[in-house]
Amino acid sequence: MLPDRLRNLSYLLARLPGVGEKTAQRFALHFIGEGRGLATDLGQALSELDAQIGTCEHCGNIAEYDADGRAVCKVCSDDRRDPRLLCIVAKIQHLLAVENSGAMRGRYFVLGQLLSPLDGIGPDELPIQRLKERIRAAGVTEIIVATPPSVDGEATALFLARELAHLDLTISRIASGVPHGGDLEFADRITLGRAIDGRRGMDTPR
């Protein structure tokens, strides 16, 4: 019933997280009705993403390219942050969730993924060398491991503790408060704030 271009738009919208087929079709129909101006603005914003937005060269957070083509996020460029305190997260969504708690005064490092043998993600797929270089360059003295309290999150946390054990660091894990098997992206700010404030030391595997 729908023109091919509109059906293709519905298909693309349905690929977004949390958007089903009916919702995608409703969005598409809205764009050709009262939302024509929105469609133009949205199309321009999307077309500019690749050219203007990248990942921070220091931590992996989202960042806007400057005139020299460098991408440094607002957290890494904030001189009020404590560079000696580094919070390790799996995804940018987790970074945003922790930051929204207001409990993190240091900086971040985004792994990009968790250890997951079932998905073929092993230690070699994690940016451990880049993490160690960041720790040395910034003079980091404390690490907060803020991976989710899931099987993969716990495995990644233990792996990080083992890999960083030889460095002169205090390594802690976010405290309980985030439900087991839950995702930091959906935790409320109060729970995350308490988890950061109540972090505990990690036993270093031998």
BELURRA-V797677 format. One record per backbone hydrogen bond with DSSP energy under -1.0 kcal/mol. NH is the residue of the N-H (numbers start at 1). CO is the residue of the C=O. E is the energy in kcal/mol with one decimal. If there is no record, write none. Layout:
nh=[NH | NH]
co=[CO | CO]
e=[E | E]
This chain:
nh=[7 | 8 | 9 | 10 | 11 | 12 | 13 | 14 | 15 | 16 | 19 | 24 | 25 | 26 | 27 | 28 | 29 | 30 | 31 | 33 | 35 | 36 | 39 | 40 | 41 | 42 | 43 | 44 | 45 | 46 | 47 | 48 | 52 | 53 | 54 | 56 | 57 | 60 | 63 | 65 | 66 | 69 | 77 | 78 | 81 | 82 | 85 | 86 | 87 | 88 | 89 | 95 | 96 | 97 | 98 | 99 | 100 | 102 | 107 | 109 | 110 | 111 | 112 | 116 | 119 | 120 | 121 | 125 | 126 | 128 | 131 | 132 | 133 | 134 | 135 | 136 | 137 | 138 | 140 | 141 | 142 | 143 | 144 | 145 | 146 | 150 | 154 | 155 | 156 | 157 | 158 | 159 | 160 | 161 | 162 | 163 | 164 | 167 | 169 | 170 | 172 | 173 | 174 | 175 | 181 | 182 | 186 | 187 | 192 | 193 | 194 | 195 | 196 | 197 | 198 | 199 | 200 | 202]
co=[3 | 4 | 5 | 6 | 7 | 8 | 9 | 10 | 12 | 13 | 16 | 20 | 21 | 22 | 23 | 24 | 25 | 26 | 27 | 30 | 30 | 33 | 35 | 36 | 37 | 38 | 39 | 40 | 41 | 42 | 43 | 44 | 48 | 49 | 63 | 61 | 71 | 56 | 54 | 52 | 70 | 66 | 73 | 75 | 78 | 105 | 82 | 142 | 107 | 144 | 109 | 91 | 92 | 93 | 94 | 95 | 96 | 99 | 85 | 87 | 59 | 89 | 90 | 121 | 116 | 117 | 116 | 122 | 123 | 126 | 127 | 128 | 129 | 130 | 131 | 132 | 133 | 134 | 135 | 84 | 84 | 170 | 86 | 172 | 88 | 148 | 150 | 151 | 152 | 153 | 154 | 155 | 156 | 157 | 158 | 159 | 160 | 164 | 167 | 141 | 143 | 200 | 145 | 195 | 149 | 179 | 183 | 184 | 188 | 189 | 190 | 191 | 192 | 193 | 194 | 196 | 173 | 171]
e=[-2.5 | -2.4 | -2.0 | -2.3 | -2.2 | -2.3 | -2.6 | -2.1 | -1.0 | -1.7 | -1.8 | -2.5 | -2.0 | -2.1 | -2.4 | -2.5 | -2.3 | -1.8 | -1.9 | -1.1 | -2.3 | -1.0 | -2.3 | -1.8 | -2.2 | -3.1 | -2.5 | -2.0 | -2.4 | -2.5 | -2.1 | -1.2 | -1.9 | -2.9 | -3.1 | -4.1 | -2.8 | -1.3 | -2.4 | -2.4 | -2.6 | -1.9 | -1.5 | -1.2 | -1.5 | -2.0 | -1.4 | -2.5 | -3.0 | -3.0 | -2.4 | -1.8 | -2.5 | -1.8 | -2.7 | -2.7 | -2.0 | -1.2 | -2.7 | -2.0 | -3.2 | -2.9 | -1.8 | -2.4 | -1.3 | -1.2 | -2.4 | -1.7 | -1.5 | -2.1 | -1.9 | -2.5 | -2.1 | -2.0 | -2.3 | -2.3 | -2.6 | -2.2 | -2.1 | -2.5 | -2.3 | -3.2 | -2.8 | -3.1 | -2.8 | -1.7 | -2.9 | -2.2 | -2.3 | -2.1 | -2.3 | -2.1 | -2.5 | -2.2 | -2.0 | -2.5 | -2.2 | -1.5 | -2.0 | -2.3 | -2.8 | -3.2 | -1.8 | -2.6 | -1.8 | -2.3 | -1.7 | -1.2 | -2.2 | -2.3 | -2.3 | -2.0 | -2.3 | -2.5 | -2.2 | -1.4 | -2.4 | -1.7]
